[in-house]
Amino acid sequence: MIYLCPTYKGGYSVIDPKLPPYPTIEVEVNKHKVLAVIDTGASITIIPFALCRIFTGEMRPLRGVTNDKCEVVAPLTLANISVNGFRTTAKAVCYDLPPYFKFNVLLGRDFLNKFKMRLNPVEKEVLLEA
């Protein structure tokens, strides 16, 4: 099955879950191993509500992550995130991504900017170094 997803710019994105067009990496969030997508276009990390533990009392608007082109306001949480042995506590948005995505977590620039990142699309490898 292929999904046509409206974008916030009025066009459509084509998502084929069998052929993910995005780099993914296994991470640990609050002691749970999950698959995360590396999204250099996202300003903040997004984790599902099931992994949210400590809420900050702050809310954050999200655009471009829903099918209905609406802006969503979601709570912020403090999350313990670990990748390649590097562990940090970071603010993240609690939001359940649409079910056609094959990952649970979206790593945004707030987290990624702490690393040196190398992408090797030929070998389908992602390397994050602290």
Protein Blocks (a to p, Z undefined) as FASTA:
>chain_A
ZZddddfkopacdddfklccbdcddddeehiacdddddfkbfbdcddfklpmbdghiacd
dehiafnlpacddddddddddeehiacddddddddddfkbccfbdcdfklmmmpccdddf
knopacddZZ
